[in-house]
Amino acid sequence: MLAALCITALFTSLAYGHGVTYGVIADRAVAVRFGYAGGEPMSYAECKVFGPGSSPDLEFQNGRTDARGIVSFVPDKPGDWTVTAWDEMGHKGTLEVLVSGSKADLAGAAAPVPQAGPTPISVALGLSVLANLALLGMAWRSRKRH
């Protein structure tokens, strides 16, 4: 039992590898708005973003525009980027966007914000669950013997 708890405590940092990191990327995103000739936005239109030198079958990003017809992406290198959006009625728009800046500056923009490791309370709760499972197993075994 003690050995299992020690092993669990040693590997707690490995379990943290499945955590989520997040953060706001300021002044690095490129936003493109797609709309119809009358001014109405192309809401929720399918879109693809291609980086400089990308092959036509491998997009950097894909998805949909938002309710305002806007799609945003964070480029990882300078050059000419192609953003295309289309709807189910056959409307399609393509825009070439020139992204400037050094490759190092742009690549650093997309780095995730590291979060703190497991908190003492989360470790304690995890160990508590293991201890309760062990006690339940011992109770089950002693009940089975009687």
N, C-alpha and C positions, 0 to 999 in steps of 0.2 A: 504494500500500500504506500509506504513512504517512498519507495523507489519510483513508483508511478507518479507521485506528486512532484518529486525532484525532476524527473524527465519532463513533465509538463511545464514546470517553471523554466527549465532550460530552453524549451522550444517555444516559449510565448512570443518571442520576437519574430519567429518564422510565421506564426499565425497572423501577426500584424501585417505581413506582406500583402494581404488581401484587402487592406484598408483603402479608403478613397482619399485622394488629395484634391484640393480645389483652390481657386483664387481668381481674382479679377486681373485681367491682362489689360493694363492701361496703355493707350496710345500705340497699339500694335495691330489691332484688328482692322480689316478692310471691310467696309459695309457697302453693298450694292443694292439699289432699289430697282425693282422691275415693276412696270405698270403698263396699262393700256393707253392708247392714244387719247382717250377721253379723260385721263387722269386717275382712273380707278386703279388701285394696286393689284398686282397679280398675286393675290393671297394664296398661300399654300401650294404654289406651283413647284413642280419638281425642279431640282437644280443640280448642277455639277460644277466643280471647280477644278481646273487643271493647272498645274504648276508649269514653270518654264521647262521646256524640253520633255514634257510628259507625253507618253504614248496615248493615242485616242481612246484606248480601252482601259486605262488605269488612271482614274481620277484621284486627286488629292483629297477631295471631300465630296460627299453627295448628301442630298437631303431635300428639304423644302424651304421655300421662303416663309416668312412669318405672316401674320395677319396684315401687316403693312406692305408686303411684297419685298421685304428686305432679307437678304442672305448675307451672313458675315463669315469671314474666315481669318485665320491668323497665319500669314505666310511664313515659311521657314527659310526662304532664300529670296534674293532680289531677282528681278526679271519681269517678263511679260506673263501675266496670269490671265487665263480665260475663264469667264464665268458665264454659264448658260442656264437659262430657265425656260420651261415650257409648260403649257397647260394641256388639259384634255381636249380642248377645242381646236388645237393645232397652232395656237399662238406661240412664238418662240423668240427669245431675245438673247443675243450674245454680246458680251462686252469684254474688251481687252483692258486689263488694269496693269499699269506699270508700277511695280513695287521697287522702291529704292532703299538703300541702306546696306550695311555690311551683312554678310551671311551670319557672322557671329552674333550680331545684334538681334537679327530676326530669329535665329534658332533659340536664343536665350529667352525670347518672349514667351515661348510655349512651355517653358519648364514648369512643372507642377510645384505648388507651394507645399513644402514638407509639413506634415502635421506631427504633433507630439506622439510619442509612443504610447503603449498601453498605460492607462492610469492605474494607480494602486487599487482603486475600487474595482476596476474591471478584472484585475488579476485575482483579487480576493473573491469576487463573485465566481470566477471560473474555478478556483480551488474549492470553493464551497459546493459547487455543483458536483465536482468529482468526489468530494468527501461524502456527500449525501448519496451518490450512486454506490459508493463502496459500502456504506452502512446498509443500504437497501439490499445489496447483494449478500452481505453477511446475515441479515435478518432472514432473507429468503432461504439461504442454505441451512440456517439453524432450525427453521420451521420445517424444512423438508426432512431433516434428520429425526424429528420427534414424531 
